[in-house]
């Protein structure tokens, strides 16, 4: 709630800023300051054009707080630890560590404790990275501001530099070229003011601002389109201004868009987790449920049928450890770290390991336009005469205006548009003659939407050159180049020409001139009458050289593409078409408020272009797509992209991205070659496939062991295996699975994302788990025959030996076979084959050895080896059939899902 006496002053978009009260509590209702005159805006924040007194400023900063756009609350130690170690799987491992220690299994306890500690340290590292990103974003705020302050009510104001944090609503500030706008402002006076709002809107072209006394009667087309307002996060390009502060700190548009928060709030979605994290989490929770349900059931069944034994408790602990994939954090982290290392070597550093797997699961990529798909710099595409024919004169005279501006002001403050015109005219050899004497430079006026220059003409006359928006220049022209009259038919033809060219994504600048008699005094607005239209200059935000090829690779990889930009819809649509995309529709940011998340997601999945989007609206689209089940990436480069980068499953920053975008991005493209994205996706899909291979084998083998142990508790007159043997078998199998951390030989990224879909994982685990359990039960019956119904001497030891050997041999066979059942297909690397061979050798050679005798194993009779060979051969045949059926099922499921996964319009 606001403090007593304060009231809320809303900004465009519904946000409110607290305006301190300094008088009676009878105040008018809050109104939008964008709809107020200059004096009314001053009264709304209880200020005067002379600025605040020092005492008033001190009182307001105590009431409203400092002008800190991005405060950095540091979480306490307890919160950090809770975040790092609050995962259910980590809690399970910690509990098993304690149980193992209490039961005397110190080796197992130490190994699991190391895994728990490592997982927690990785999460703590992620917390530090987030804090560093916020600090980089805060560094964008200006350090000082020029403010008018008075010592007392009757004293004259003095302009002085103060820390930007000390600005308060009601302060009167001055802006000059190169200044960062320190707060949200209402202009009181402005001269030739243009600002760069690309950090807020993505617009590559600076916009003009004017101190209009009354705002335009027509409502603005966007929240940043009011010409009398300036917003924090923008930068002054040319001109100067005096303005009153309306909002500071988190109440500014910039602060609201980039306010820090917990990860679950920043990245919405089920539980705030990515799609890969959710797949791993569900798999782990399933294993936990199996363990918690089956281990007590097995022990209870054995106790009821055969009576309680002191060996049951150690067996329960060993079974719990054996059924838990305690290497999951290590294998997953190692696989992702390996992928991250490969990306780093290719010049694409990864700031968060989960981003590697998210690249593999990526099925929709949102693209910023300016500075990402384009160079972010205006280039001259050509020049036309009034009849649409190529001509040089419009460009020559526009270049002369740019050259006049260069000589008239600080070269570093030259308007980017004038710079582009000057550069193109000079490159075309149109400025070889000496520049005529510059009489006056006419700055751009946002109301008239024109600028120009007055040059010394032949004799003592003057030449007036005007350039600007076509409609603004045409209304001042009465003739065409060549002397033809500009009648109604000619105006209609020019309007069609302008519409046709702008419809192709080009920006047109009209150029006109007139010769005037010499006179004293500065340029007057009425001088801009009776002009002769020379033609038009066409400008274009040039696409990146690699953009078209990169997008083609992504489309072939099954990734849908959609453009999110703050730029003009026609410009965005034309660029998308030029890069090979076929957008289904164009949606404006202002239209999103009337759409539900499902409609937004459907439009995005169909390849729509979203134009005139604010940073919040970009993030809104990303959130809607994620809520619809898409794995969403965002490729951007500016501060205005930070919200979307944070909201996406994987944020990608280009080589030229600003510091804040680079800090928040998960993947950085080290060079301006966008085709690197295709290679990054291939690495991510391979890593995700390897994680999926591990999960499939862990799930199926553990499920098979669960069912086999339950069956053994019913069918056997003794424990299926001794506790030490269970732990040894688990250690051997875990060691073999470490080979998954070695990079496989991918057959390519394929045409589909690599998703850890729970349905597919569960189906695989059930199918191949039942196959494993079937072979185990067959081994049970074979050993029953060999031991004559378990009545032969040492029957239990022989059974333990046979099942230990059969388990390791069949698991060794499963490793390379199940490893290949990946999307994209993976060829098992040599370490996987070596691990499988060593695992089989351990299963065959360890039991007959001296160590095997100490572990309770017994030498098997020849009949047992024959039965073992038959069971293993039968398992190999079943494994081959299961592999063939799974491939058929997977390919059929992919064909059914393909049309929905990659929309045709993408």
C-alpha positions in Angstrom: 0.0 0.0 0.0 1.2 3.6 -0.7 2.2 5.7 2.3 -0.3 8.2 3.8 -0.8 11.2 1.6 0.7 9.6 -1.5 -1.4 8.9 -4.7 -0.8 6.7 -7.7 -0.1 8.3 -11.0 -0.7 5.7 -13.8 1.6 5.5 -16.8 0.6 4.1 -20.2 -0.1 0.5 -19.9 -1.7 0.7 -16.5 1.3 1.0 -14.2 1.3 3.6 -11.5 3.9 5.9 -9.9 3.6 7.3 -6.5 3.3 11.1 -6.4 4.1 12.6 -3.0 1.4 14.7 -1.4 2.3 18.0 0.0 -1.0 19.6 0.8 -4.6 18.9 1.5 -5.8 15.4 0.9 -8.5 16.6 -1.5 -6.9 15.5 -4.8 -8.5 14.8 -8.2 -8.7 11.2 -9.4 -5.5 9.8 -11.0 -5.3 10.5 -14.7 -2.9 9.4 -17.4 0.0 11.9 -17.6 0.3 11.2 -21.4 -3.1 13.0 -21.8 -2.1 16.1 -19.7 -0.7 19.4 -20.8 2.7 20.4 -19.6 1.4 22.5 -16.7 -1.1 19.8 -15.7 1.7 17.2 -15.7 3.7 19.5 -13.4 0.8 19.9 -11.1 0.2 16.1 -11.1 3.6 15.5 -9.5 3.5 18.8 -7.4 6.4 20.3 -9.2 7.3 23.6 -10.9 9.4 24.4 -14.0 12.1 25.7 -11.7 12.5 22.2 -10.1 12.3 21.0 -6.5 14.0 22.5 -3.5 16.6 20.4 -1.7 14.3 19.8 1.2 11.5 18.6 -1.1 13.8 16.2 -2.9 15.1 14.7 0.4 11.5 14.2 1.6 10.4 12.6 -1.6 13.4 10.2 -1.8 12.6 9.1 1.8 9.0 8.5 0.7 9.4 7.0 -2.8 12.8 5.4 -2.4 15.9 5.7 -4.6 15.7 5.6 -8.4 17.1 2.1 -8.6 15.6 0.4 -11.5 16.9 -3.1 -10.7 17.5 -3.7 -6.9 19.6 -6.7 -6.1 18.2 -8.5 -3.1 20.7 -11.0 -1.9 19.1 -14.3 -0.7 20.2 -15.5 2.7 22.3 -18.6 3.3 19.3 -20.7 4.3 17.4 -19.8 1.2 20.5 -20.6 -1.0 20.9 -24.0 0.7 17.2 -24.8 0.4 17.2 -24.0 -3.3 20.4 -26.1 -3.8 19.4 -29.2 -1.9 15.6 -29.1 -2.0 15.2 -31.4 -4.9 13.4 -34.7 -4.1 16.0 -36.9 -5.7 18.7 -35.1 -3.7 16.7 -35.7 -0.5 16.3 -39.4 -1.4 20.1 -39.7 -1.9 20.7 -37.9 1.4 18.4 -40.3 3.2 20.1 -43.4 1.6 23.4 -41.9 2.7 22.3 -41.9 6.3 20.7 -45.4 6.1 23.9 -46.8 4.6 26.0 -45.2 7.3 23.8 -46.6 10.1 23.9 -50.0 8.5 27.7 -50.0 8.3 28.0 -49.6 4.4 30.5 -46.7 4.7 31.7 -47.0 1.1 28.2 -46.6 -0.4 27.5 -43.8 2.0 30.6 -41.9 1.0 29.9 -42.3 -2.7 26.3 -41.1 -2.4 27.3 -38.2 -0.2 29.8 -37.0 -2.8 27.0 -37.1 -5.5 24.6 -35.1 -3.2 27.3 -32.5 -2.5 28.2 -32.1 -6.2 24.6 -31.6 -7.3 24.1 -28.9 -4.6 27.3 -27.1 -5.7 26.1 -27.0 -9.3 22.8 -25.3 -8.2 24.7 -22.8 -6.0 26.8 -21.9 -9.1 23.6 -21.2 -11.0 22.4 -18.8 -8.3 25.7 -16.8 -8.5 25.3 -16.6 -12.3 21.8 -15.1 -11.9 23.0 -12.5 -9.5 25.8 -11.5 -11.9 23.2 -11.1 -14.7 21.2 -8.7 -12.6 24.3 -6.7 -11.8 25.1 -6.4 -15.6 21.5 -5.3 -16.3 21.7 -2.7 -13.6 24.9 -1.3 -15.1 22.8 -0.1 -18.0 21.2 2.6 -15.8 22.9 6.0 -16.0 25.2 7.0 -13.2 24.4 10.7 -13.1 21.7 13.1 -14.3 21.6 16.9 -14.7 18.8 18.2 -12.5 17.5 21.7 -11.5 17.5 22.1 -7.8 16.9 25.1 -5.5 18.3 25.8 -2.1 15.0 27.4 -1.0 11.6 28.4 -2.4 12.7 31.9 -3.4 16.1 30.9 -4.7 17.0 30.5 -8.4 17.4 27.0 -9.7 20.9 25.7 -10.3 21.7 22.9 -12.8 24.0 20.3 -11.3 25.0 16.7 -11.7 23.5 14.3 -9.1 23.6 10.5 -8.9 20.8 9.1 -10.9 19.7 7.1 -7.9 18.7 10.4 -6.2 16.1 11.5 -8.8 12.5 11.6 -7.5 9.1 12.3 -9.2 8.8 16.0 -9.7 12.5 16.6 -10.5 13.2 18.7 -13.6 16.1 17.3 -15.6 18.0 18.3 -18.7 19.0 16.0 -21.5 21.7 16.4 -24.1 23.0 14.3 -27.0 24.5 11.0 -25.7 22.7 11.1 -22.3 20.9 8.0 -21.1 17.3 8.8 -20.0 17.4 8.4 -16.2 13.7 7.9 -15.6 10.3 8.1 -17.2 9.9 11.8 -18.3 7.3 14.3 -19.6 9.0 16.8 -21.9 8.7 20.5 -21.1 11.0 21.8 -23.8 12.7 20.0 -26.7 14.8 21.0 -29.6 15.7 18.5 -32.4 15.3 15.7 -29.9 15.7 12.1 -31.2 16.1 9.1 -28.9 17.1 5.5 -29.4 14.3 3.3 -27.9 15.6 0.0 -29.3 16.2 -1.2 -25.7 12.5 -1.0 -25.2 10.9 -1.5 -28.5 13.5 -3.1 -30.8 13.0 -0.3 -33.4 16.3 0.2 -35.2 15.5 3.8 -36.2 15.7 6.6 -33.6 12.4 8.3 -32.9 11.7 12.0 -32.5 10.3 13.6 -29.4 8.7 17.0 -28.9 7.4 19.0 -26.0 3.8 19.2 -27.2 1.6 21.2 -24.9 -1.3 18.9 -25.6 -1.0 15.3 -26.8 -2.4 14.2 -30.2 -6.1 13.5 -30.1 -5.7 10.1 -31.7 -4.7 7.4 -29.2 -1.1 6.1 -29.5 -0.5 2.9 -31.5 1.8 1.6 -28.8 2.9 2.3 -25.2 6.1 4.1 -26.3 4.5 6.2 -29.1 3.6 9.3 -27.2 5.8 12.0 -28.6 5.9 14.1 -25.4 7.2 11.2 -23.2 10.7 9.7 -22.8 11.3 6.4 -21.0 14.2 5.1 -18.9 16.4 2.7 -20.8 16.4 4.9 -24.0 19.3 7.1 -25.1 19.4 10.6 -26.5 20.8 10.7 -30.1 20.5 14.3 -31.1 19.1 17.5 -29.7 18.4 18.5 -26.1 15.4 18.8 -23.8 14.1 19.8 -20.4 11.6 17.4 -18.7 9.9 16.6 -15.5 10.3 13.1 -13.9 7.0 11.1 -13.7 8.3 7.7 -12.5 11.4 6.3 -11.0 12.9 3.0 -10.0 10.8 -0.1 -10.5 7.7 2.0 -11.5 9.4 2.9 -14.8 8.6 0.8 -17.9 12.2 -0.4 -18.0 12.1 -1.4 -14.3 8.8 -3.2 -14.6 10.0 -5.2 -17.6 13.2 -6.4 -16.0 12.3 -6.7 -12.3 14.2 -9.6 -10.7 12.3 -12.5 -9.1 12.5 -16.2 -8.3 13.3 -18.5 -11.2 9.8 -20.0 -11.1 8.3 -16.5 -11.6 10.8 -15.5 -14.3 10.5 -18.7 -16.2 6.8 -19.8 -16.0 5.8 -23.3 -16.7 5.0 -26.5 -14.8 7.0 -26.1 -11.6 9.3 -23.6 -13.3 11.3 -26.3 -14.9 12.4 -26.9 -18.5 11.0 -29.8 -20.5 14.1 -31.9 -20.1 14.2 -31.3 -16.4 10.6 -32.3 -16.1 11.3 -35.5 -18.1 14.2 -36.5 -15.8 12.2 -35.6 -12.7 9.2 -37.8 -13.6 11.5 -40.7 -14.4 13.3 -40.3 -11.0 10.0 -40.0 -9.1 8.8 -43.2 -10.8 11.9 -45.0 -9.7 11.4 -43.7 -6.2 7.8 -44.9 -6.1 8.9 -48.4 -7.4 11.6 -48.5 -4.7 9.3 -47.4 -1.9 6.6 -49.8 -2.9 8.4 -52.9 -4.0 11.3 -53.2 -1.5 9.0 -53.3 1.5 6.6 -55.6 -0.4 9.4 -58.0 -1.3 10.7 -58.0 2.3 7.2 -58.4 3.7 6.4 -61.3 1.4 9.7 -63.1 2.2 9.1 -62.6 5.9 5.5 -64.0 5.7 6.5 -67.0 3.6 9.8 -67.9 5.1 9.9 -66.1 8.5 11.9 -63.1 9.6 15.7 -63.2 9.1 18.4 -60.9 10.3 19.6 -60.6 6.7 16.4 -59.0 5.6 17.2 -55.5 6.8 20.7 -55.3 5.1 19.1 -56.8 2.0 16.4 -54.0 2.1 19.1 -51.3 2.3 21.1 -53.0 -0.5 18.0 -53.3 -2.7 17.1 -49.7 -2.1 20.6 -48.6 -3.2 20.6 -50.9 -6.1 17.2 -49.7 -7.4 18.2 -46.0 -7.1 20.0 -44.5 -10.1 22.5 -42.7 -7.9 24.7 -41.9 -10.9 21.9 -40.0 -12.6 23.2 -36.5 -11.5 26.8 -37.5 -12.5 25.9 -39.0 -15.9 23.5 -36.2 -16.9 25.9 -33.5 -15.7 28.9 -35.1 -17.5 26.9 -35.6 -20.7 25.8 -32.0 -20.7 29.2 -30.7 -19.8 30.7 -32.7 -22.7 28.2 -31.0 -25.0 28.9 -27.6 -23.5 32.7 -28.2 -24.0 32.1 -29.1 -27.7 30.0 -25.9 -28.1 32.7 -23.8 -26.4 35.4 -25.2 -28.7 33.2 -24.2 -31.6 33.0 -20.6 -30.3 29.5 -21.0 -28.7 30.0 -20.9 -24.9 27.1 -22.2 -22.7 26.4 -20.4 -19.5 24.0 -23.1 -18.1 24.4 -26.8 -18.7 20.6 -27.6 -19.0 20.7 -25.4 -22.1 22.5 -28.1 -23.9 19.7 -30.5 -23.6 17.1 -27.8 -24.2 18.8 -27.2 -27.5 18.1 -30.8 -28.3 14.5 -30.6 -27.3 13.9 -27.3 -29.1 10.9 -27.4 -31.4 10.1 -23.7 -31.8 12.5 -20.7 -32.0 11.4 -17.1 -31.6 13.5 -14.6 -33.5 14.2 -11.0 -32.8 14.6 -8.9 -35.9 16.8 -5.9 -35.4 20.4 -6.7 -34.8 19.6 -10.5 -34.9 18.3 -11.4 -38.3 19.5 -8.0 -39.6 22.6 -6.0 -39.1 20.7 -3.3 -37.2 22.1 -0.6 -39.5 20.0 1.2 -42.2 21.4 0.9 -45.7 20.3 2.7 -48.8 18.6 0.2 -51.1 18.1 2.7 -54.0 16.6 5.9 -55.2 13.6 6.7 -57.4 12.4 9.7 -59.3 8.7 10.7 -58.8 7.7 8.2 -61.5 9.3 5.2 -59.9 12.3 5.0 -62.1 15.9 4.7 -60.7 17.5 8.1 -60.2 20.5 9.6 -58.5 19.4 13.1 -57.8 17.2 12.3 -54.7 20.2 10.5 -53.1 22.6 13.3 -54.0 20.5 16.0 -52.4 19.7 13.9 -49.3 23.5 13.2 -49.0 24.1 17.0 -49.1 21.7 17.4 -46.1 23.6 14.7 -44.2 26.9 16.4 -45.0 25.5 19.7 -43.8 24.5 18.1 -40.5 27.9 16.6 -40.2 29.6 19.9 -40.5 27.1 21.7 -38.3 27.3 19.6 -35.1 29.4 17.1 -33.3 30.2 14.3 -35.8 29.5 11.7 -33.1 25.9 12.9 -32.8 25.1 12.7 -36.5 21.6 11.1 -36.9 22.0 7.5 -38.1 19.6 8.2 -41.0 21.7 11.1 -42.2 24.8 9.0 -41.8 23.4 6.2 -44.0 22.4 8.8 -46.7 25.7 10.5 -46.6 27.6 7.2 -46.8 25.6 5.9 -49.7 25.8 9.2 -51.7 29.6 9.4 -51.1 30.0 5.7 -52.2 28.1 6.4 -55.4 30.4 9.3 -56.2 27.6 11.9 -55.9 29.5 14.3 -53.5 32.6 15.0 -55.5 31.9 18.7 -55.8 32.6 21.0 -52.9 29.7 21.4 -50.5 27.9 24.7 -50.9 28.0 27.0 -48.0 25.7 25.9 -45.3 23.4 28.7 -44.3 21.3 26.7 -41.8 20.5 23.2 -40.8 16.9 22.4 -40.1 16.6 19.8 -37.4 14.0 17.1 -37.6 10.6 18.2 -36.3 8.4 15.3 -35.1 5.3 17.3 -35.7 6.1 18.3 -39.2 8.1 15.0 -39.8 10.6 16.8 -41.9 14.2 18.0 -41.7 16.5 19.7 -44.2 19.2 22.3 -44.8 19.5 25.8 -46.4 22.5 26.0 -48.7 24.0 29.0 -50.6 22.7 28.8 -54.1 23.9 30.4 -57.4 24.7 34.0 -56.9 23.4 35.2 -53.6 20.3 33.0 -53.6 19.4 30.1 -51.3 18.6 26.5 -52.0 16.2 24.9 -49.6 16.4 21.1 -49.4 13.8 19.1 -47.4 13.5 15.4 -46.7 11.1 13.4 -44.5 8.1 11.2 -44.5 6.6 11.0 -48.0 3.2 12.4 -47.0 4.7 15.2 -45.0 6.9 16.3 -47.9 4.3 15.8 -50.6 1.9 18.2 -48.9 4.4 20.9 -49.4 5.2 20.2 -53.1 3.4 21.6 -56.1 5.6 20.4 -59.0 7.6 17.3 -60.0 11.2 17.1 -61.1 11.1 18.1 -64.8 8.5 20.7 -64.3 5.3 18.7 -64.4 2.5 19.9 -62.1 1.6 17.8 -59.1 -2.1 17.5 -59.7 -4.6 15.1 -58.1 -3.8 12.3 -60.5 -0.1 12.6 -59.9 -0.7 12.6 -56.1 -2.7 9.4 -56.4 0.0 7.8 -58.5 2.6 8.8 -55.9 0.5 7.4 -53.1 0.3 4.0 -54.9 4.0 4.1 -55.5 4.7 4.7 -51.8 2.3 2.0 -50.7 3.8 -0.5 -53.1 7.4 0.1 -52.0 6.6 0.2 -48.3 4.6 -3.0 -48.7 7.9 -4.6 -49.8 9.5 -3.7 -46.4 11.3 -0.6 -47.6 11.3 2.7 -45.8 10.9 5.7 -48.1 12.3 9.2 -47.6 10.9 11.9 -49.9 13.4 14.6 -51.1 12.3 18.0 -52.4 14.0 21.3 -53.1 13.3 24.9 -53.9 15.2 28.0 -54.8 14.6 31.0 -52.7 15.5 34.7 -52.9 18.2 35.9 -50.5 16.9 37.4 -47.3 17.9 38.0 -43.7 16.8 36.0 -40.8 16.5 32.2 -40.0 14.5 29.7 -41.8 10.7 29.9 -41.5 8.1 27.2 -41.7 6.3 29.1 -44.5 9.5 28.8 -46.6 8.6 25.1 -47.1 5.9 25.8 -49.6 5.9 25.3 -53.3 8.6 22.6 -53.3 9.7 20.5 -56.2 9.6 16.8 -55.6 12.9 15.2 -56.6 11.9 11.6 -55.7 12.5 9.1 -53.0 15.4 7.3 -51.3 14.7 3.7 -50.3 16.2 2.4 -47.0 16.5 -1.2 -45.7 17.6 -2.9 -42.6 19.9 -5.3 -44.3 19.6 -9.0 -43.3 22.6 -10.9 -41.9 24.4 -12.7 -44.6 24.0 -16.0 -42.9 20.4 -15.6 -41.8 18.6 -17.3 -44.7 20.9 -20.3 -44.8 20.7 -20.7 -41.0 16.9 -20.6 -41.0 16.7 -23.1 -43.7 18.9 -25.5 -41.7 16.6 -25.0 -38.6 13.5 -25.7 -40.7 14.9 -28.9 -42.1 15.7 -29.9 -38.5 12.0 -29.7 -37.6 12.1 -26.4 -35.7 9.2 -24.0 -36.2 10.2 -20.3 -36.5 8.4 -17.2 -35.6 9.5 -13.5 -35.5 9.0 -11.2 -32.5 10.0 -7.6 -33.1 9.2 -4.1 -32.0 9.5 -3.0 -35.7 6.9 -2.0 -38.2 4.7 -5.0 -39.3 5.3 -4.5 -43.0 9.1 -4.4 -42.5 9.0 -7.5 -40.3 6.7 -9.3 -42.8 8.9 -8.4 -45.8 12.1 -9.6 -43.9 10.5 -12.9 -43.0 9.5 -13.5 -46.6 12.9 -12.5 -47.8 14.5 -15.0 -45.5 12.4 -17.9 -46.8 9.6 -17.9 -44.2 6.0 -17.9 -45.1 4.2 -16.3 -42.2 0.5 -17.1 -41.8 -0.5 -13.8 -40.3 0.8 -10.6 -38.7 -0.2 -9.8 -35.1 0.5 -6.5 -33.4 1.6 -6.3 -29.8 -1.5 -4.2 -29.0 -3.7 -7.1 -30.2 -2.3 -9.6 -27.7 -4.4 -8.3 -24.9 -7.6 -9.5 -26.6 -6.2 -13.0 -27.2 -6.0 -15.9 -24.7 -2.7 -17.8 -24.3 -4.0 -20.7 -26.4 -4.7 -18.4 -29.4 -1.3 -16.7 -29.1 0.4 -20.1 -29.0 -1.6 -21.4 -32.0 -0.6 -18.3 -34.0 3.1 -18.6 -32.9 3.2 -22.3 -33.8 1.8 -21.5 -37.2 4.7 -19.1 -37.9 3.0 -15.8 -37.3 5.0 -12.6 -37.2 4.5 -10.5 -34.0 5.3 -6.8 -34.7 5.2 -3.7 -32.6 5.9 -5.8 -29.5 7.1 -4.4 -26.2 9.6 -6.4 -24.1 6.7 -7.6 -21.9 4.7 -8.7 -24.9 7.6 -10.7 -26.3 7.8 -12.5 -23.0 4.1 -13.0 -23.1 4.3 -14.8 -26.4 7.1 -17.0 -25.2 5.2 -17.9 -22.0 2.1 -18.8 -24.1 4.1 -21.1 -26.3 5.7 -22.8 -23.4 2.3 -23.3 -21.7 1.1 -25.0 -24.8 3.9 -27.7 -24.4 6.4 -26.3 -26.8 10.1 -26.2 -26.0 10.8 -22.6 -26.8 14.0 -20.8 -27.6 14.6 -17.1 -28.1 17.3 -15.5 -30.2 18.0 -11.9 -29.4 20.6 -9.2 -28.8 19.2 -6.2 -27.0 18.0 -5.1 -23.6 14.5 -5.2 -24.9 15.0 -9.0 -25.4 16.0 -9.7 -21.8 12.5 -10.5 -20.6 12.0 -13.0 -23.5 15.4 -14.5 -23.0 14.5 -15.2 -19.4 11.1 -16.6 -20.2 12.3 -19.1 -22.8 13.5 -22.6 -22.2 16.8 -21.6 -23.8 17.9 -18.0 -24.4 20.4 -17.4 -27.2 22.3 -14.2 -27.7 24.1 -13.1 -30.9 27.7 -12.1 -31.1 26.8 -8.4 -31.0 24.4 -8.6 -28.1 24.6 -6.1 -25.2 26.0 -7.1 -21.9 22.7 -7.7 -20.1 21.4 -10.0 -22.9 24.7 -11.9 -23.0 24.5 -12.4 -19.2 20.9 -13.7 -19.3 21.4 -15.9 -22.3 22.1 -19.6 -22.0 24.0 -19.8 -25.2 26.3 -17.2 -26.8 27.0 -17.2 -30.5 30.7 -16.1 -30.6 30.5 -14.9 -34.2 27.9 -13.3 -36.4 27.4 -16.6 -38.3 23.9 -17.7 -37.6 24.5 -21.1 -39.2 26.2 -22.0 -36.0 22.7 -22.5 -34.6 22.3 -25.6 -36.6 25.5 -27.1 -35.2 24.4 -26.2 -31.7 21.1 -27.9 -32.2 22.9 -31.1 -33.4 25.1 -31.1 -30.3 22.1 -30.6 -28.1 20.1 -33.4 -29.7 23.0 -35.8 -29.4 23.3 -34.9 -25.7 19.6 -35.2 -25.1 19.6 -38.6 -26.9 22.5 -39.8 -24.6 20.6 -38.7 -21.5 17.5 -40.5 -22.9 19.5 -43.6 -23.6 20.7 -43.6 -20.0 17.2 -43.1 -18.6 15.8 -45.9 -20.8 18.4 -48.4 -19.7 18.1 -47.3 -16.0 14.4 -47.4 -16.1 14.0 -50.7 -17.9 16.8 -52.5 -16.0 15.6 -51.2 -12.6 12.0 -52.1 -13.3 13.1 -55.5 -14.4 15.0 -56.0 -11.2 12.0 -54.8 -9.2 9.7 -57.3 -10.7 12.3 -60.1 -10.5 12.9 -59.4 -6.8 9.2 -59.4 -6.1 8.9 -62.7 -8.0 11.9 -64.1 -6.1 10.3 -63.3 -2.8 7.3 -65.5 -3.8 9.1 -68.2 -5.7 12.3 -68.7 -3.8 12.8 -70.2 -0.3 15.6 -67.7 0.3 16.7 -64.2 -0.5 17.2 -63.6 -4.2 20.7 -62.3 -3.6 22.9 -61.4 -0.6 23.2 -57.7 0.3 26.9 -57.5 -0.6 26.2 -59.1 -4.0 23.4 -56.7 -4.7 25.7 -53.7 -4.0 28.5 -55.3 -6.1 26.1 -55.9 -9.1 24.9 -52.3 -8.8 28.4 -50.9 -8.7 29.4 -52.9 -11.8 26.4 -51.8 -13.8 26.8 -48.2 -12.7 30.4 -48.2 -13.7 29.5 -49.5 -17.1 26.9 -46.8 -17.6 29.6 -44.1 -17.1 30.6 -44.9 -20.7 27.5 -43.0 -21.7 29.4 -39.8 -20.7 31.6 -40.3 -23.7 30.4 -38.6 -26.8 28.6 -40.9 -29.2 28.7 -40.8 -33.0 25.5 -39.1 -34.0 24.0 -39.9 -37.3 23.0 -36.3 -37.6 20.4 -34.0 -35.9 17.5 -35.7 -37.8 14.3 -34.0 -38.6 12.7 -34.1 -35.2 13.6 -32.6 -31.8 15.0 -35.0 -29.1 12.4 -34.8 -26.4 12.4 -36.8 -23.2 8.7 -37.7 -23.5 7.4 -39.4 -20.4 5.0 -41.6 -22.3 7.7 -43.0 -24.5 10.1 -43.5 -21.6 7.4 -45.3 -19.5 6.4 -47.5 -22.5 10.0 -48.4 -23.1 10.7 -49.2 -19.5 7.6 -51.4 -19.2 8.3 -53.3 -22.4 12.0 -53.9 -21.9 11.7 -54.2 -18.1 9.2 -57.1 -18.6 11.6 -58.6 -21.1 14.4 -58.5 -18.5 12.2 -59.9 -15.8 11.0 -62.7 -18.1 14.6 -63.8 -18.6 15.3 -63.6 -14.9 12.3 -65.8 -14.1 13.4 -68.2 -16.8 16.7 -68.3 -14.9 14.9 -69.0 -11.7 13.1 -72.0 -13.2 16.3 -73.3 -14.8 18.2 -73.2 -11.6 15.2 -74.9 -9.8 15.8 -77.8 -12.2 19.6 -77.7 -11.8 19.3 -77.8 -8.0 16.4 -80.3 -7.9 13.9 -77.9 -6.5 16.6 -76.0 -4.4 17.2 -79.1 -2.4 20.8 -79.7 -3.5 23.6 -78.6 -1.2 24.5 -74.9 -1.5 21.4 -74.3 -3.7 21.1 -70.7 -2.5 24.7 -69.9 -3.2 24.5 -71.5 -6.7 21.3 -69.6 -7.4 23.0 -66.3 -6.3 25.9 -67.0 -8.6 23.8 -67.9 -11.6 21.5 -64.9 -11.2 24.5 -62.5 -10.7 26.2 -63.8 -13.9 23.0 -63.8 -15.9 22.1 -60.3 -14.8 25.5 -58.8 -15.7 25.7 -60.7 -19.1 22.2 -59.7 -20.2 22.8 -56.1 -19.1 26.0 -56.1 -21.0 24.1 -57.2 -24.1 21.5 -54.5 -23.5 23.9 -51.6 -23.2 24.9 -51.2 -26.9 21.5 -52.4 -28.2 19.4 -50.0 -26.2 21.9 -47.2 -26.7 21.0 -47.3 -30.4 17.3 -46.8 -29.7 17.7 -43.0 -29.7 16.3 -40.1 -31.6 18.5 -39.0 -33.3 20.1 -42.3 -33.8 23.4 -42.8 -32.0 26.1 -45.3 -32.8 27.6 -46.6 -29.6 31.1 -45.2 -29.2 34.0 -47.6 -28.4 33.8 -47.0 -24.6 30.3 -48.3 -24.6 31.4 -51.5 -26.3 34.4 -51.9 -24.0 32.2 -51.3 -20.9 29.7 -54.0 -22.2 32.5 -56.5 -22.7 34.1 -55.8 -19.4 30.7 -56.1 -17.6 30.1 -59.5 -19.2 33.6 -60.7 -18.3 33.1 -59.6 -14.6 29.8 -61.6 -14.6 31.6 -64.7 -15.9 35.0 -64.6 -14.2 34.3 -63.0 -10.8 32.1 -65.7 -9.2 34.6 -68.6 -9.7 37.5 -66.5 -8.3 38.8 -66.3 -4.8 37.1 -62.9 -4.3 33.8 -64.5 -5.5 34.2 -67.2 -2.9 34.6 -64.5 -0.2 31.4 -62.8 -1.5 29.4 -66.0 -1.1 29.4 -67.2 -4.6 29.6 -71.0 -5.5 31.1 -72.8 -8.4 28.3 -73.8 -10.9 27.9 -77.3 -12.3 28.2 -77.7 -16.1 24.4 -78.0 -16.3 24.0 -74.6 -14.8 26.2 -73.1 -17.5 24.2 -74.8 -20.2 21.0 -73.4 -18.7 22.6 -70.0 -18.4 23.6 -70.1 -22.1 20.1 -71.0 -23.2 18.6 -68.1 -21.1 21.1 -65.6 -22.5 20.5 -66.8 -26.0 16.7 -66.5 -25.5 17.2 -63.0 -24.1 19.3 -62.0 -27.1 16.5 -63.2 -29.5 13.8 -61.4 -27.5 16.0 -58.2 -27.4 16.3 -58.3 -31.2 12.6 -58.7 -31.6 11.9 -55.9 -29.1 14.3 -53.6 -30.8 12.6 -54.2 -34.2 9.1 -53.6 -32.7 10.2 -50.5 -30.9 11.6 -49.0 -34.1 8.4 -49.7 -36.0 6.3 -48.2 -33.2 8.6 -45.1 -32.9 8.6 -44.4 -36.6 4.8 -44.8 -36.8 4.4 -42.4 -33.9 6.8 -39.9 -35.4 4.9 -40.0 -38.7 1.6 -39.3 -36.9 3.1 -36.4 -34.9 5.1 -34.8 -37.7 2.4 -32.5 -39.1 1.6 -31.2 -35.6 5.2 -30.8 -34.6 6.3 -28.6 -37.5 3.6 -26.5 -38.9 3.6 -26.2 -42.7 3.6 -22.4 -42.4 6.8 -22.4 -40.4 
